[in-house]
Amino acid sequence: MMRVDSTIFALLFAVLLAQSVHAETLRVATEGNYAPFSYHDESGTLSGFDVEIAQALCQQMQVECEIQTIVWSDLIPSLESGKIDMIVASMARTPERELRVDFSDYYYQSHSVFAGRTDIATDTSPESLAGLRLAILGGTIQAAFAQERYPHNPLLLVANQEEAFDLLLAGKADLVLSDTINLLDFLQQPEAVGYDFIGPPLLAETLSSKAHIAVREGDSRLLQRLNHALEEIRLNGAYDRINRHYFPFSIY
């Protein structure tokens, strides 16, 4: 009888443990206005490379994934206050951010570049861009770079990337500075006829080309799980499937 009771107890414990693991939910934040990484499609569904990578990571870690959008400037404060567990929002690793959060291994890489009307400028030296209005997402490495590199240009710091494109198309900004892949998506839209990349990608040391996932400072357990899951989705083909869905080339 004792053996039967012990067996039943062990089975019940295993079931409860499995339920506990299954019930774990990670609250994930992305920006929501940064196509093709995070955006709402025609049906209003949150989509994008960042969104699908987050879902693949949660699936690999066998946890539920609760994804929400938060404006860029509130992402790190929301993580610090405990409102969310991780940020998957094409975030570059910088010394300033490392003082506040911990970063995973990188999950894609790109470069920064200007875009604007094809007749606006031929290169991106401060002399060539003198007086031009630059629309840039505030709080980004691109904004910090522009403030240092182009101190005499009017900087239009916006809350989300769509605002930057709207200013450009409305003639209220002359150039947009952003990630190459984000700009490529914009330049492929019908309304962007007559616009193109201006100058080559910017290779400044402060313009990190790699995107990372952010977790709360000191959350080493989640960080280890994320890095392991990133490695696994690279090996099992999930990452490549998501990559091919959004891009005709590898961005890893």
C-alpha positions in Angstrom: 0.0 0.0 0.0 2.9 2.3 0.9 4.4 1.7 -2.6 1.2 2.5 -4.3 0.7 5.7 -2.3 4.3 6.7 -3.1 3.8 6.1 -6.8 0.6 8.1 -6.9 2.2 10.9 -5.0 5.1 10.9 -7.5 2.7 11.0 -10.4 0.7 13.8 -8.9 3.9 15.8 -8.2 5.0 15.3 -11.8 1.7 16.5 -13.1 1.7 19.6 -10.9 5.3 20.4 -11.9 4.4 20.0 -15.6 1.4 22.3 -15.1 3.6 24.9 -13.4 6.1 24.9 -16.2 3.3 25.1 -18.8 1.7 28.0 -16.9 4.8 30.2 -16.9 4.2 33.3 -18.9 6.8 35.8 -20.1 5.7 39.3 -20.7 7.4 40.6 -23.9 7.5 44.1 -25.2 8.2 45.4 -28.7 7.8 48.8 -30.2 5.0 48.2 -32.7 5.9 50.9 -35.3 9.1 49.6 -36.7 8.3 47.6 -39.9 9.3 45.0 -40.8 10.4 44.1 -37.3 7.2 45.0 -35.4 4.0 46.5 -36.9 0.3 45.8 -37.1 -0.8 44.2 -40.4 -3.9 45.0 -42.4 -6.1 42.9 -40.0 -4.6 44.7 -36.9 -2.5 41.7 -35.8 0.9 42.5 -34.3 3.4 41.1 -36.8 7.1 41.3 -37.7 10.5 39.7 -37.4 10.9 40.7 -33.8 7.4 39.4 -32.9 8.0 36.0 -34.6 11.5 35.7 -33.0 9.9 36.3 -29.6 7.3 33.7 -30.2 9.9 31.2 -31.4 12.0 31.8 -28.3 9.0 31.3 -26.0 8.1 28.1 -27.8 11.6 26.8 -27.5 11.7 27.6 -23.8 8.2 26.0 -23.4 6.6 29.1 -21.9 3.6 31.2 -22.8 4.4 34.5 -24.6 2.4 37.6 -23.9 3.5 40.2 -26.3 2.6 43.9 -26.0 3.6 47.2 -27.7 5.2 50.0 -25.7 6.6 53.3 -27.0 10.3 53.2 -27.4 11.1 55.7 -24.6 9.1 53.6 -22.1 10.6 50.2 -22.9 13.6 50.1 -20.5 11.6 51.9 -17.7 8.9 49.3 -18.1 11.5 46.5 -17.8 13.1 48.1 -14.7 9.7 48.5 -13.0 8.8 44.9 -13.5 5.9 45.5 -15.9 7.5 43.3 -18.5 10.1 40.5 -18.5 12.1 41.2 -21.7 12.4 43.5 -24.7 12.5 42.3 -28.2 12.7 45.5 -30.2 15.8 45.6 -32.3 17.7 47.2 -29.4 21.4 47.9 -29.8 23.7 47.3 -26.9 25.3 50.5 -25.6 27.3 51.3 -22.5 24.5 53.5 -21.2 21.9 50.8 -21.6 24.2 48.2 -20.0 24.1 50.2 -16.8 20.3 49.5 -16.6 19.6 46.2 -18.3 21.3 42.9 -19.3 21.6 41.9 -22.9 21.3 38.5 -24.7 23.6 37.4 -27.5 22.8 39.3 -30.7 20.0 37.9 -32.9 20.4 40.0 -36.1 22.7 42.7 -37.4 22.3 45.6 -39.8 23.7 49.2 -40.3 22.5 52.7 -40.1 22.0 54.9 -43.1 20.2 58.1 -44.3 17.2 58.1 -46.7 15.6 61.0 -48.4 14.7 62.5 -51.8 17.3 61.5 -54.4 18.1 65.2 -55.2 18.7 66.2 -51.6 22.3 65.3 -51.2 25.1 63.1 -52.6 27.0 62.3 -49.4 26.5 62.5 -45.7 29.3 64.8 -44.6 28.3 67.6 -42.2 29.1 70.1 -44.9 26.8 68.4 -47.5 24.0 68.0 -45.0 24.3 71.5 -43.5 21.0 73.0 -42.5 19.0 69.9 -43.5 16.3 68.7 -41.1 16.9 65.2 -39.8 14.1 63.0 -38.5 15.2 60.3 -36.1 13.6 58.1 -33.5 14.4 59.7 -30.1 16.5 57.7 -27.5 18.3 55.6 -30.1 21.9 55.2 -31.1 21.1 57.1 -34.3 19.8 60.1 -32.3 23.0 60.2 -30.1 25.2 59.9 -33.2 23.4 62.7 -35.0 23.6 65.0 -32.0 27.4 64.5 -32.0 28.1 64.4 -35.7 25.6 67.0 -36.9 25.3 69.5 -34.1 24.2 72.4 -36.3 21.3 70.4 -38.1 17.7 70.7 -36.9 17.0 67.3 -35.3 13.4 66.2 -35.3 13.3 63.5 -32.6 10.1 61.5 -32.9 8.3 58.9 -30.7 8.1 56.2 -33.3 9.5 55.5 -36.7 6.3 56.0 -38.6 6.3 59.7 -37.5 9.8 60.1 -39.0 8.5 58.8 -42.4 5.4 60.9 -42.2 7.6 64.0 -41.6 9.8 63.1 -44.6 6.8 62.5 -47.0 5.2 65.7 -45.8 8.3 67.7 -46.6 8.7 68.6 -42.9 12.0 66.7 -42.7 14.7 66.4 -45.3 16.3 63.1 -44.3 15.6 60.1 -42.0 18.3 58.3 -40.2 17.5 54.7 -39.3 18.4 51.1 -39.6 19.1 49.9 -43.2 16.5 47.1 -43.1 13.8 49.4 -41.6 14.5 52.0 -44.3 14.5 49.3 -47.1 10.9 48.4 -46.1 9.9 52.0 -46.3 11.6 52.6 -49.6 9.7 49.7 -51.1 6.3 51.4 -50.4 4.5 53.1 -53.3 4.5 56.5 -51.6 8.3 56.4 -51.4 8.9 56.8 -55.1 11.6 59.4 -55.6 13.3 58.5 -52.3 16.4 56.4 -51.8 19.3 55.7 -49.5 21.6 58.8 -49.3 25.3 57.9 -49.0 26.7 54.5 -47.8 26.0 52.8 -44.5 27.4 54.7 -41.6 30.2 52.7 -39.9 30.8 54.8 -36.8 31.9 52.9 -33.7 28.9 54.3 -31.8 26.5 52.9 -34.3 26.3 49.3 -33.2 25.1 47.0 -36.0 23.8 44.2 -33.7 20.4 43.8 -32.1 20.0 42.2 -28.7 17.2 41.2 -26.3 17.1 43.1 -23.0 16.2 41.5 -19.6 16.2 43.0 -16.1 19.6 43.6 -14.7 20.7 40.5 -12.7 18.1 38.2 -14.3 20.8 35.6 -15.1 18.4 32.7 -15.2 16.2 34.2 -18.0 19.3 35.4 -19.8 20.9 31.9 -19.9 17.6 30.4 -21.1 17.3 33.0 -23.8 20.8 32.5 -25.1 20.3 28.8 -25.1 16.9 29.2 -27.0 18.6 31.5 -29.5 21.2 28.9 -30.2 18.5 26.2 -30.6 16.3 28.1 -33.0 19.4 28.8 -35.1 20.2 25.1 -35.2 16.7 23.7 -35.7 15.8 26.0 -38.7 13.2 28.1 -36.9 15.3 31.2 -37.2 16.0 30.7 -40.9 12.3 30.2 -41.6 11.4 33.5 -40.0 14.3 35.3 -41.7 13.2 34.0 -45.1 9.6 35.2 -44.4 10.7 38.8 -44.1 14.0 39.1 -46.0 15.5 37.6 -49.2 18.9 37.6 -47.5 20.3 36.5 -44.1 20.4 39.2 -41.4 22.2 37.1 -38.8 
